[in-house]
Amino acid sequence: ASGGASITVRDILAASQRQRGPQCGYQCISCCRIFPTLWSLKIHIQHSSQEGYSCKVYYRRLKALWEKEHKEQDAAAPRA
């Protein structure tokens, strides 16, 4: 894990919005399971290791990569 970064609902929603195709709920992009509510998906991610999944690790790494990408874009942006 990357320093114990907290995964927020915003992070989960951003990841799930990148999925294509019809959805009737929210899909965990790590294990591909579908959950009826964003809250149930967040609970799944928090307790995924107890279910034998590594979704929490996946989302933490994804968040770390997004933050790194954002910092690189900010550094590359021309200053006014």
C-alpha positions as CSV (number, residue, x, y, z in Angstrom):
1,A,0.0,0.0,0.0
2,S,1.1,3.5,-0.6
3,G,1.4,5.1,2.8
4,G,-2.1,4.2,3.8
5,A,-3.8,6.6,1.5
6,S,-7.5,6.8,2.2
7,I,-9.8,5.9,-0.7
8,T,-12.7,8.3,-0.9
9,V,-16.1,7.9,-2.6
10,R,-15.0,10.4,-5.1
11,D,-12.0,8.1,-6.1
12,I,-14.3,5.1,-6.5
13,L,-16.8,7.1,-8.5
14,A,-14.1,8.5,-10.8
15,A,-12.8,5.0,-11.4
16,S,-16.2,3.5,-12.1
17,Q,-17.1,6.3,-14.5
18,R,-14.3,5.2,-16.7
19,Q,-16.0,1.9,-17.4
20,R,-17.8,1.4,-20.7
21,G,-21.1,-0.3,-21.4
22,P,-24.4,-0.4,-19.5
23,Q,-24.3,-0.6,-15.8
24,C,-27.0,-1.3,-13.3
25,G,-25.0,-0.3,-10.2
26,Y,-21.3,0.4,-9.5
27,Q,-18.6,-2.0,-10.7
28,C,-15.5,-2.7,-8.7
29,I,-12.8,-2.2,-11.4
30,S,-10.5,-4.5,-9.5
31,C,-12.6,-7.7,-9.2
32,C,-15.4,-6.7,-11.7
33,R,-18.2,-7.4,-9.2
34,I,-21.2,-5.1,-9.4
35,F,-22.8,-3.5,-6.4
36,P,-26.2,-1.8,-6.2
37,T,-25.0,1.3,-4.4
38,L,-21.8,3.4,-4.2
39,W,-21.8,2.8,-0.4
40,S,-21.9,-1.0,-0.8
41,L,-19.0,-0.8,-3.2
42,K,-17.0,1.3,-0.7
43,I,-17.7,-1.3,2.0
44,H,-16.6,-4.1,-0.3
45,I,-13.3,-2.3,-1.1
46,Q,-12.6,-1.6,2.6
47,H,-13.2,-5.3,3.5
48,S,-12.0,-6.9,0.3
49,S,-9.1,-8.7,2.0
50,Q,-11.5,-10.6,4.2
51,E,-13.3,-11.8,1.1
52,G,-10.1,-13.0,-0.6
53,Y,-9.8,-10.0,-2.9
54,S,-7.1,-7.3,-3.2
55,C,-9.4,-4.5,-4.3
56,K,-8.3,-2.1,-1.6
57,V,-4.7,-2.4,-2.6
58,Y,-5.7,-1.9,-6.3
59,Y,-7.6,1.3,-5.5
60,R,-4.8,2.7,-3.4
61,R,-2.3,2.1,-6.1
62,L,-4.7,3.6,-8.7
63,K,-5.1,6.7,-6.5
64,A,-1.4,7.0,-6.1
65,L,-0.9,6.8,-9.9
66,W,-3.6,9.4,-10.5
67,E,-1.9,11.8,-8.0
68,K,1.5,11.3,-9.6
69,E,0.0,11.9,-13.0
70,H,-1.7,15.1,-11.7
71,K,1.5,16.4,-10.2
72,E,3.4,15.7,-13.5
73,Q,0.7,17.6,-15.5
74,D,0.9,20.5,-13.1
75,A,4.7,20.6,-13.4
76,A,4.5,20.5,-17.2
77,A,1.9,23.2,-17.4
78,P,3.3,26.6,-18.5
79,R,3.2,29.2,-15.8
80,A,1.3,32.5,-16.4
